[in-house]
Amino acid sequence: MPEFDFRSGKRDSRRPGRAKTTRGRRPANKPAADPRAIAYDVTSRVSTSDSFTNLLLPKALASAGMDARGNAFATELVYGTQRWRGLLDAVIVSAAKRPATDIDDTVLDVLRIGTFQALFMNVPDHAVVSKSVDLARSKAGARSAGFVNAVMHRVVARSRQEWESIVVSRIGKGRPAERLGVRYSHPAWIVEELEKAWNAAGYAADAGSQDVVDDPIGAMLAADNEAPDVTLVARPGLVTRDELIAQLPDRAEHESGRWSPYAVRVHGVNPERLAYVRAGLAGVEDEGSQLAALALAYAPIEGDKDSSWLDMCAGPGGKTALLGSLAAQRHAVLNANEPSAHRARLVRDNVRALPDGTIGEVWERDGRELGAEHAGEFDRVLVDAPCSGLGSLRRRPEARWRKKPEDITELAEIQRALLNSALDATRFGGTVAYVTCSPALAETRAIVDAVLASRKDAERLDAAAVLRAVNPAIPLPERPGDVQLFEHLHGTDQMFISLIRKH
Ligand SMILES: C[S@@+](CC[C@H](N)C(=O)[O-])C[C@H]1O[C@@H](n2cnc3c(N)ncnc32)[C@H](O)[C@@H]1O
C-alpha cells in the first residue's frame, strides 16, 4: 500500500511499501490511515465530551499505525485546531456568512480542521479544499460537500493576516478584550483575567524582551498558543544536572534551565526512556514548579529548628520529590498529604528514590483538618492549592474553551481554608508557601490578603527577594512581596508564589 502524502492529500505511489508503523509494519491488508480523519475523530470527541486531547490522541495514533510524518501531521492538526478554535470559528463564520450555531457540529469540526491547515500549515490550497470536502462526505454525508467546498474556497482565498484583520475589525474598538481574544484565540473573560494579573504583578515597564515590552498582553496570549518545552529536574543529592544531560540521547537538543539550578530543558526526548527518570532520581517538572519548591525551601524562618516540613496538597508529587530531596540534604523530614487515593499513590511513587527516612508519612486526608491535628508542628509548609489551572493553558489546548468565569472563584473558600490550616500547622517563626498554577487575582493575592486580614499571627514575606537569592537573573517584581511568574516573561507555567511567616 503506498504511503500517505499529507501535503497533496494523495497516496504517494512513488514510495511503495514504506508505510512503517511506529511499532513495526502495518499489516499488508490494512489501508493507510488518513491523518485528517484521525484529527477529525479526536477533535470531534474533544468537542462533544469531557475527553482530553493529550489522552485521546496517543491512543488514536497508536491504533492508526501511521508513520512518523503522519503522526506529526495529525498531532499538529489536532493541537493547533484546539488552540486556535476561537480565531478559526470567527473566520468560518465570516466565510460561511452564518453564525456557528447554524452550522452542524460535524461540519463545523471539518471546517475547523480545514481552516487550520489553510491558515497555519504549509498545505497547498487545492489539497486543503479537496481533502476537507472528502472528510465532510465521509463524516457528515454527501449533502454537506457543497457547503464545505464553498466555505473552504473562500477561506483559502485570503492569508491568515488578512483574515485576522477582517475578523478583528468587525469587533468594536470599545471591546479590546474581545478583539485580543479573537486575534489570539482566547475567551474574552480569560484575556481580562490575564491582563489584570499582569497589571498587578509589579514588573518594571522594561522587563523582558521587546515583544513583551511593546505588547505584554499580546505576548502573554501568544505564549499560550505555543507548545511548552519538556523540562526535567535533576533532584539534588540524587543525580546532578551534568549526569542527567550525559544520559540524553546523542542528538537530543537540550539546554540548562534558565532559572532553577536543577532544570534541564529538552526537545525530542521521551523522558520515560531515561534511566534516571525511571529510577526517580530525576523527573519531569516545569521550572515554575521548581521555583515554587525552592522558594519554600529557601524562605527565611526564625529559630534554629528546621527539621519538619509538610506538603499539604501533594498529588501527584512533583514538588514533593524536589522538596524531599532538599529536605534530605538538611536532614529534615517531609510529610505529604493528598486526599485522592490515586494521586497519593503517585506521590509515593514520585518519592521512591529519596533516602530512607526523608518522607515521614503520606496522609490521604482533607488538608483543612491537618491544622488542628498537627497544630504548630511544622517549620515549612507548602500549600499548592487546587485552582482553576488558568496558568497552564498551553499544556491543555481544549481547557480555555471549557473553563468558566466561576471556576476562578468557586475554590476560594477551600483555598482560604487550606491556607489557614497550613498556618495553624506551622510553628511560630515558621513559613508557609501559598502556591497556585493560576495567575487569576481571585485565587492568588485575594486569598492571601483575606487570610492575612483575618488573623494577627501571620505576615507576608518578600518572596521576590528569596527567589532573587536563588538566582539573581530571574525577572522579578520591582516591589517586595508575592511573585507571579508568566509564560511570556519566564518561559514557565504561570505559578503564583506567596510566602507567609507565622509569628
Ligand atoms: C495543584 S495540585 C498539587 C500539585 C502537586 N503539588 C505537584 O507539584 O505535583 C492540587 C492538589 O490538591 C489536592 N486537593 C484538593 N482538595 C484538597 C484538600 N481539601 N486538601 C488537600 N489537598 C487537596 C488535589 O487532589 C490536587 O492533587
PDBQT file of the ligand as one rigid body, heavy atoms in Angstrom, charges set to zero:
ROOT
HETATM    1  C1  LIG A 601      -2.195  21.827  42.181  1.00  0.00    +0.000 C 
HETATM    2  S1  LIG A 601      -2.418  20.210  42.675  1.00  0.00    +0.000 S 
HETATM    3  C2  LIG A 601      -0.922  19.872  43.519  1.00  0.00    +0.000 C 
HETATM    4  C3  LIG A 601       0.243  19.560  42.607  1.00  0.00    +0.000 C 
HETATM    5  C4  LIG A 601       1.421  18.983  43.351  1.00  0.00    +0.000 C 
HETATM    6  N1  LIG A 601       1.850  19.847  44.436  1.00  0.00    +0.000 N 
HETATM    7  C5  LIG A 601       2.603  18.710  42.469  1.00  0.00    +0.000 C 
HETATM    8  O1  LIG A 601       3.500  19.565  42.354  1.00  0.00    +0.000 OA
HETATM    9  O2  LIG A 601       2.657  17.638  41.851  1.00  0.00    +0.000 OA
HETATM   10  C6  LIG A 601      -3.558  20.371  43.981  1.00  0.00    +0.000 C 
HETATM   11  C7  LIG A 601      -3.830  19.095  44.720  1.00  0.00    +0.000 C 
HETATM   12  O3  LIG A 601      -4.648  19.414  45.846  1.00  0.00    +0.000 OA
HETATM   13  C8  LIG A 601      -5.461  18.299  46.107  1.00  0.00    +0.000 C 
HETATM   14  N2  LIG A 601      -6.580  18.711  46.976  1.00  0.00    +0.000 N 
HETATM   15  C9  LIG A 601      -7.850  19.008  46.641  1.00  0.00    +0.000 A 
HETATM   16  N3  LIG A 601      -8.574  19.275  47.746  1.00  0.00    +0.000 NA
HETATM   17  C10 LIG A 601      -7.737  19.154  48.795  1.00  0.00    +0.000 A 
HETATM   18  C11 LIG A 601      -7.899  19.272  50.200  1.00  0.00    +0.000 A 
HETATM   19  N4  LIG A 601      -9.073  19.573  50.740  1.00  0.00    +0.000 N 
HETATM   20  N5  LIG A 601      -6.836  19.040  50.978  1.00  0.00    +0.000 NA
HETATM   21  C12 LIG A 601      -5.632  18.738  50.443  1.00  0.00    +0.000 A 
HETATM   22  N6  LIG A 601      -5.424  18.605  49.130  1.00  0.00    +0.000 NA
HETATM   23  C13 LIG A 601      -6.464  18.803  48.314  1.00  0.00    +0.000 A 
HETATM   24  C14 LIG A 601      -5.877  17.828  44.728  1.00  0.00    +0.000 C 
HETATM   25  O4  LIG A 601      -6.288  16.477  44.775  1.00  0.00    +0.000 OA
HETATM   26  C15 LIG A 601      -4.600  18.032  43.931  1.00  0.00    +0.000 C 
HETATM   27  O5  LIG A 601      -3.852  16.855  43.888  1.00  0.00    +0.000 OA
ENDROOT
TORSDOF 0
